[in-house]
């Protein structure tokens, strides 16, 4: 079995989908605001939905969650909204429609767009799971001097992420991505630290989280990346969450009492 995978007893795919759709239906009863994208951003910012009048309160923190599909990824919104955090759920074009460079470009532009629209935010907090954690890492390594503004990024949560893309080049996962070795190296945050001089290194709190039942590759990459970030001066913490696998670790963010939910809120309101 390929080392990215971990076979564990889980709900059937249909049961899991129905469960998440049920949660989504409860969320969508609330006040969703869909943003109208400027023409020049169409094709770069794939979609961005805002929850409950995002950012209208001056000094409100904003959490941005990067996901493959906005339709099933707002399950983590209620506990954050209840605590006074505005939430943006941002999707990006996945393969084969989007290649790795396009995905990185899209999420960077998304963060810039939100900073420009809500410049009075108290802080932007990025969260990503699996491939989303990789994209958050690439956002943090952006040279913001090449852009009009520097996002007010105060924290980031990297959940069961991928930080070295080279193993993917040699796996079935690359059948759709079609990454070259050069693509993988250029977009691997594990090895981009020396080249990148991030403007948020000293001001951003990073949390790297991995599930107890995540596969060996996710465990190793999370630990390795934690060490790399610490070596390069980032304020980073590592947490292994008990009794969760690669999917539960993020899906349980719908629960107020879940340890990762509490870690995120403590970081935002410390």
C-alpha positions in Angstrom: 0.0 0.0 0.0 1.3 3.4 -0.9 2.6 5.2 2.2 0.3 8.2 1.8 -2.7 6.0 2.5 -3.9 4.6 5.8 -6.7 2.1 5.8 -9.0 2.6 8.8 -12.7 1.7 9.4 -14.8 4.7 8.4 -18.3 5.6 7.5 -19.2 4.7 4.0 -18.6 7.5 1.4 -22.4 8.1 1.0 -23.0 8.2 4.8 -20.1 10.7 5.3 -21.4 12.9 2.4 -25.0 12.9 3.8 -23.6 13.7 7.3 -21.6 16.7 6.0 -24.4 17.9 3.7 -26.7 17.9 6.8 -24.2 20.1 8.6 -23.9 22.3 5.6 -27.6 22.8 5.4 -27.7 23.9 9.0 -24.9 26.4 8.3 -26.5 27.8 5.2 -29.7 28.7 7.1 -27.5 31.5 8.5 -26.6 34.6 6.6 -24.3 33.8 3.7 -22.9 36.7 1.7 -21.5 35.9 -1.8 -19.0 38.3 -3.0 -19.0 39.7 -6.5 -15.6 39.2 -8.1 -13.9 42.1 -9.9 -13.5 41.2 -13.6 -9.7 41.1 -13.5 -9.8 38.5 -10.8 -12.1 36.0 -12.5 -10.1 33.0 -13.5 -7.7 33.5 -10.6 -10.0 33.6 -7.6 -12.1 30.6 -8.2 -14.7 31.2 -5.5 -15.0 33.0 -2.2 -18.0 32.9 0.1 -18.2 35.0 3.2 -20.1 34.2 6.4 -22.3 36.5 8.4 -21.4 40.0 7.2 -17.7 39.2 7.2 -15.3 41.9 8.4 -18.0 44.6 8.8 -17.1 45.0 12.5 -13.8 47.0 12.7 -11.0 45.0 14.2 -12.7 41.7 13.6 -10.4 38.7 13.0 -10.8 36.9 9.7 -10.2 33.2 9.2 -9.6 32.0 5.6 -10.1 28.3 5.0 -8.6 26.9 1.8 -10.5 24.0 0.4 -11.1 21.9 -2.8 -14.8 22.5 -2.7 -16.7 25.3 -1.0 -19.9 23.3 -1.1 -18.8 20.8 1.6 -16.2 22.8 3.5 -18.1 25.3 5.7 -18.7 22.7 8.5 -16.0 24.4 10.6 -17.8 27.8 10.5 -20.3 27.8 13.4 -17.9 27.6 16.3 -15.8 30.4 14.8 -18.7 32.6 14.0 -20.1 32.1 17.6 -16.8 33.3 19.0 -16.8 36.5 16.8 -14.5 35.4 14.0 -15.5 36.2 10.4 -14.9 33.3 8.1 -14.1 33.1 4.4 -14.2 29.7 2.6 -12.0 29.9 -0.5 -11.8 27.2 -3.2 -9.3 26.8 -6.0 -9.2 24.9 -9.3 -8.1 21.3 -8.7 -6.3 19.1 -11.2 -6.7 18.5 -14.1 -8.3 21.9 -14.6 -5.7 23.6 -12.4 -2.0 22.9 -12.2 0.1 23.4 -9.1 1.3 26.9 -10.1 -2.2 28.1 -10.8 -3.5 26.8 -7.4 -0.7 28.7 -5.6 -1.5 31.8 -7.6 -5.2 31.6 -6.9 -4.9 31.3 -3.2 -2.3 34.1 -3.0 -4.6 36.4 -4.9 -7.5 35.4 -2.7 -5.6 36.4 0.5 -4.6 39.7 -1.2 -8.2 40.4 -2.2 -9.6 39.8 1.3 -6.9 42.1 2.8 -7.7 44.9 0.4 -11.5 44.5 0.9 -11.2 44.3 4.7 -8.1 46.2 5.5 -9.3 47.0 9.0 -9.2 43.4 10.1 -7.7 42.5 13.4 -5.7 39.8 11.8 -5.9 37.2 9.0 -5.7 33.5 10.1 -5.1 30.9 7.4 -6.2 27.3 7.7 -5.7 24.4 5.2 -5.9 20.6 5.3 -3.8 18.2 3.3 -3.2 19.9 -0.1 -4.7 23.1 1.5 -2.0 23.0 4.2 0.6 23.0 1.4 -1.1 26.0 -0.2 -1.2 27.9 3.1 2.5 27.2 3.4 3.2 28.7 0.0 1.1 31.8 0.8 3.3 32.3 3.9 6.4 32.2 1.7 5.2 34.9 -0.7 7.3 38.0 -1.3 4.7 40.5 -0.6 6.9 43.4 -1.6 5.9 42.4 -5.2 2.3 43.2 -4.4 0.3 46.3 -3.5 -0.3 45.3 0.2 1.1 43.0 2.8 -1.7 40.9 4.3 -2.1 41.1 8.1 -1.4 37.4 8.6 -1.3 36.7 12.3 -1.7 32.9 12.4 -1.8 29.8 10.3 -3.0 26.2 10.9 -1.4 23.5 8.8 -3.4 20.3 9.2 -2.1 17.0 8.0 -0.2 18.7 5.2 2.1 18.0 2.3 5.3 20.1 2.3 7.6 18.1 0.0 5.9 17.4 -3.3 8.6 15.3 -4.8 7.1 11.9 -3.6 3.9 12.8 -5.4 5.7 13.1 -8.7 6.4 9.3 -8.6 2.9 8.3 -7.5 -0.6 7.8 -9.0 -1.6 11.1 -7.5 0.4 12.8 -10.2 -1.7 11.2 -13.0 -4.0 14.3 -12.9 -1.5 16.9 -11.5 1.1 16.1 -14.2 3.8 17.8 -12.1 7.4 17.7 -13.3 10.2 17.3 -10.8 11.0 21.0 -11.3 7.4 21.9 -10.6 7.5 19.9 -7.4 10.8 21.4 -6.2 9.7 25.0 -6.9 6.5 24.5 -5.0 7.8 22.5 -2.0 7.7 24.8 1.1 10.1 22.3 2.8 12.9 23.5 0.6 11.9 27.1 -0.2 12.7 28.7 3.1 16.2 29.9 2.2 15.0 31.5 -1.0 12.0 33.2 0.6 12.3 36.1 3.0 8.7 36.2 4.4 7.4 39.4 5.8 5.4 37.5 8.4 8.0 35.2 9.9 8.2 37.1 13.2 4.5 38.0 13.5 2.7 34.8 12.6 1.9 32.0 14.9 2.0 28.6 13.1 0.4 25.4 14.3 1.3 22.1 12.6 -1.2 19.4 13.4 -1.3 15.8 12.4 -3.7 13.0 13.4 -2.7 10.0 15.4 -4.0 7.7 12.6 -2.6 9.8 9.7 -0.4 7.8 7.4 3.4 7.6 8.0 4.2 10.1 5.2 1.9 12.8 6.7 3.5 12.2 10.1 7.0 12.4 8.8 6.4 15.4 6.6 4.7 17.3 9.4 7.6 16.6 11.8 10.2 17.5 9.2 8.5 20.7 8.3 8.1 21.7 11.9 11.9 21.3 12.4 12.6 23.3 9.2 10.3 26.2 10.3 11.8 26.3 13.7 15.3 26.4 12.3 14.3 29.4 10.1 12.9 31.4 13.0 9.2 30.8 12.7 7.0 30.8 15.8 5.7 27.3 15.3 4.1 24.6 17.5 3.5 20.9 16.7 0.5 18.9 17.9 -0.5 15.3 17.3 -4.2 14.9 17.9 -5.3 11.6 19.4 -8.0 9.2 18.0 -8.4 10.9 14.6 -7.4 10.0 11.0 -6.6 12.1 8.0 -10.3 13.1 7.6 -11.6 13.3 11.1 -8.9 15.7 12.1 -10.5 18.5 10.0 -14.1 17.4 10.0 -14.3 17.6 13.8 -13.7 21.4 13.6 -17.5 21.6 13.6 -17.4 20.8 17.3 -16.9 23.5 19.8 -15.1 21.3 22.3 -12.7 19.7 19.8 -9.1 20.3 20.7 -8.1 21.8 17.4 -11.1 24.2 17.5 -10.0 25.4 20.9 -6.3 25.7 19.7 -7.4 27.9 16.8 -9.6 30.1 19.0 -6.9 30.5 21.7 -4.4 31.6 19.0 -6.8 34.1 17.6 -7.8 35.7 20.9 -4.5 35.3 22.9 
